[in-house]
Amino acid sequence: MRKEFAAFALLACATPAMAGDFDSFAGNGAELDAYLQCVPYAREVSGIQLYGDAYTWWDQAQGRYATGQAPRVGAVMAFRQTPSMPLGHVATVSRILDSRRVLLDHANWSPIDGRRGQIEKDVLAIDVSPANDWSEVRVWYAPLGAVGTTAWPVAGFIYGDRRSQPRPQIAMAPARKETSRRFLSAFAEFAK
């Protein structure tokens, strides 16, 4: 029991992995690689300085950034929270093809070569909303090699053309590709 608890504690603290990954982690003693989430990637690409889970970005943007229902290059498409996407999603518009198709840059959408957290650039998103208002989109999904079949709800677009209001930032430790051996050794006694 102590061994499983220690492994779970390491998993929860050292990597941004899902709980479902715990069994494979505990079973072979391997470390999990950290993976890139959509939020820090969208923040870096767009320059929009919002923090927290993707589904909170739309509400956070109100009064701080211009928002709307029309795509613009550099804008962040803010996906709504759903049961199958409980943290929402954010992606940056890289190109507008026509009134119902854009290309997106985003992270952690498609598993590529069996790995989550990959960056995808210039992937197709199609407005499938009945009113052509970008409230529902279908997005390229690499495992299918095509646009996915799910219509994902979108709150709208956050435009980075207005200066954001300063917001205090809590210092965050840099992400690591691997959990340090020193950190793991601190839990070595629990692994026995």
C-alpha positions as CSV (number, residue, x, y, z in Angstrom):
1,M,0.0,0.0,0.0
2,R,2.8,2.4,0.9
3,K,4.6,1.7,-2.4
4,E,1.4,2.5,-4.4
5,F,0.8,5.6,-2.4
6,A,4.3,6.9,-2.9
7,A,4.1,6.2,-6.7
8,F,0.8,8.0,-6.9
9,A,2.2,10.9,-4.9
10,L,5.2,11.1,-7.3
11,L,2.8,11.0,-10.3
12,A,0.6,13.7,-9.0
13,C,3.4,16.1,-8.0
14,A,6.0,15.4,-10.6
15,T,4.1,15.3,-13.9
16,P,0.9,16.6,-15.3
17,A,-0.4,13.1,-16.1
18,M,-3.9,11.8,-15.9
19,A,-4.8,9.4,-13.1
20,G,-5.4,6.7,-15.8
21,D,-1.7,6.8,-16.5
22,F,-1.0,5.6,-12.9
23,D,-1.2,1.9,-13.6
24,S,1.4,1.9,-16.3
25,F,3.6,4.1,-14.2
26,A,3.4,1.9,-11.1
27,G,3.6,-1.3,-13.1
28,N,7.0,-0.7,-14.7
29,G,8.6,1.9,-12.5
30,A,9.2,4.2,-15.4
31,E,9.0,8.0,-15.2
32,L,6.3,9.8,-17.2
33,D,7.3,12.5,-19.5
34,A,5.8,15.9,-18.9
35,Y,3.6,17.1,-21.8
36,L,2.6,20.5,-23.1
37,Q,-0.9,21.7,-22.2
38,C,-2.9,24.0,-24.5
39,V,-3.0,26.9,-22.1
40,P,0.7,27.8,-21.8
41,Y,1.1,27.1,-25.5
42,A,-1.8,29.5,-26.5
43,R,-0.5,32.1,-24.0
44,E,3.0,32.0,-25.6
45,V,1.8,32.0,-29.2
46,S,-1.0,34.7,-28.8
47,G,0.6,36.9,-26.1
48,I,-2.7,36.9,-24.3
49,Q,-1.8,36.8,-20.6
50,L,-4.6,34.7,-19.0
51,Y,-4.0,31.9,-16.6
52,G,-6.0,28.9,-15.3
53,D,-7.9,26.2,-17.0
54,A,-8.9,26.8,-20.6
55,Y,-12.6,26.9,-19.9
56,T,-12.0,29.9,-17.6
57,W,-10.3,32.0,-20.3
58,W,-13.5,33.4,-21.9
59,D,-14.9,34.8,-18.6
60,Q,-11.4,36.1,-17.6
61,A,-11.1,37.9,-20.9
62,Q,-14.2,40.0,-20.4
63,G,-13.1,43.6,-19.6
64,R,-9.5,42.7,-20.2
65,Y,-9.4,41.8,-23.9
66,A,-11.6,42.4,-26.8
67,T,-13.8,39.3,-27.5
68,G,-16.1,38.4,-30.3
69,Q,-17.5,35.7,-32.6
70,A,-15.4,36.3,-35.7
71,P,-12.0,34.7,-36.1
72,R,-8.9,36.8,-36.5
73,V,-5.3,35.8,-37.1
74,G,-3.6,35.6,-33.7
75,A,-6.9,35.4,-31.8
76,V,-7.5,32.6,-29.3
77,M,-10.5,30.3,-29.9
78,A,-11.9,29.5,-26.5
79,F,-13.7,26.1,-26.4
80,R,-16.3,25.5,-23.8
81,Q,-16.1,22.9,-21.1
82,T,-17.9,19.6,-21.9
83,P,-18.1,16.2,-20.1
84,S,-15.5,14.8,-22.5
85,M,-13.4,17.9,-22.3
86,P,-13.8,19.1,-18.7
87,L,-11.0,21.6,-18.7
88,G,-12.0,23.2,-22.1
89,H,-9.4,24.0,-24.7
90,V,-7.8,27.0,-26.3
91,A,-6.2,27.3,-29.7
92,T,-4.7,30.2,-31.7
93,V,-6.0,31.1,-35.1
94,S,-3.0,31.0,-37.6
95,R,-4.9,31.6,-40.8
96,I,-8.4,32.3,-42.1
97,L,-9.3,30.3,-45.2
98,D,-12.9,31.5,-45.7
99,S,-16.0,32.3,-43.6
100,R,-16.3,28.8,-42.2
101,R,-12.7,27.4,-42.2
102,V,-9.6,28.5,-40.2
103,L,-6.3,27.0,-39.4
104,L,-5.3,26.6,-35.8
105,D,-2.0,26.2,-33.8
106,H,-2.6,24.3,-30.6
107,A,-1.2,21.8,-28.1
108,N,-2.5,18.6,-26.5
109,W,-5.4,17.9,-28.9
110,S,-4.3,14.9,-30.9
111,P,-2.2,12.1,-29.6
112,I,0.6,11.8,-32.2
113,D,2.7,8.6,-32.3
114,G,0.8,7.6,-29.1
115,R,1.9,10.6,-27.2
116,R,-0.2,13.4,-25.7
117,G,0.8,17.0,-25.4
118,Q,2.0,17.5,-29.0
119,I,2.0,20.8,-30.8
120,E,0.0,20.9,-34.0
121,K,0.3,23.8,-36.4
122,D,-2.0,24.9,-39.2
123,V,-4.7,22.3,-38.5
124,L,-8.2,22.7,-40.0
125,A,-11.1,23.8,-37.9
126,I,-14.6,24.1,-39.5
127,D,-17.5,26.2,-38.3
128,V,-20.4,23.7,-38.2
129,S,-22.8,26.0,-36.3
130,P,-26.2,26.3,-37.9
131,A,-26.0,30.2,-37.7
132,N,-22.4,30.4,-39.0
133,D,-21.4,32.1,-35.7
134,W,-18.5,29.9,-34.8
135,S,-20.3,28.5,-31.7
136,E,-19.6,24.9,-32.8
137,V,-16.5,23.6,-34.6
138,R,-15.1,20.3,-35.8
139,V,-11.3,20.1,-35.6
140,W,-8.6,18.1,-37.4
141,Y,-7.8,15.0,-35.4
142,A,-4.5,13.3,-36.3
143,P,-5.4,9.7,-35.4
144,L,-8.3,9.9,-37.9
145,G,-6.2,11.7,-40.5
146,A,-9.2,14.0,-41.0
147,V,-11.5,16.5,-39.3
148,G,-13.1,14.9,-36.3
149,T,-16.7,14.0,-36.1
150,T,-17.5,15.8,-32.8
151,A,-19.0,19.3,-32.9
152,W,-17.1,21.1,-30.1
153,P,-18.8,24.1,-28.4
154,V,-16.9,27.4,-28.7
155,A,-17.5,30.5,-26.5
156,G,-15.8,32.8,-29.0
157,F,-12.5,34.5,-29.8
158,I,-10.2,36.4,-27.6
159,Y,-8.3,39.1,-29.4
160,G,-4.9,40.2,-28.2
161,D,-5.0,43.6,-29.9
162,R,-5.8,45.4,-26.6
163,R,-3.3,45.7,-23.9
164,S,-4.1,43.4,-21.0
165,Q,-4.6,44.7,-17.5
166,P,-1.6,43.8,-15.3
167,R,-2.3,40.7,-13.2
168,P,0.1,39.6,-10.4
169,Q,1.7,36.3,-11.4
170,I,2.6,33.7,-8.8
171,A,6.0,32.3,-9.4
172,M,6.0,28.9,-11.0
173,A,8.8,26.4,-11.2
174,P,9.9,25.6,-14.7
175,A,8.6,22.4,-16.3
176,R,11.0,19.5,-16.4
177,K,11.1,16.8,-19.0
178,E,12.1,14.2,-16.4
179,T,11.5,14.0,-12.7
180,S,14.8,14.6,-11.0
181,R,16.6,11.6,-9.4
182,R,17.1,13.6,-6.3
183,F,13.4,14.1,-6.0
184,L,12.7,10.4,-6.5
185,S,15.3,9.4,-3.9
186,A,13.4,11.4,-1.3
187,F,10.6,8.8,-1.7
188,A,12.9,5.7,-2.0
189,E,12.1,4.5,1.5
190,F,8.3,4.3,0.6
191,A,9.0,2.1,-2.4
192,K,10.1,-0.8,-0.3
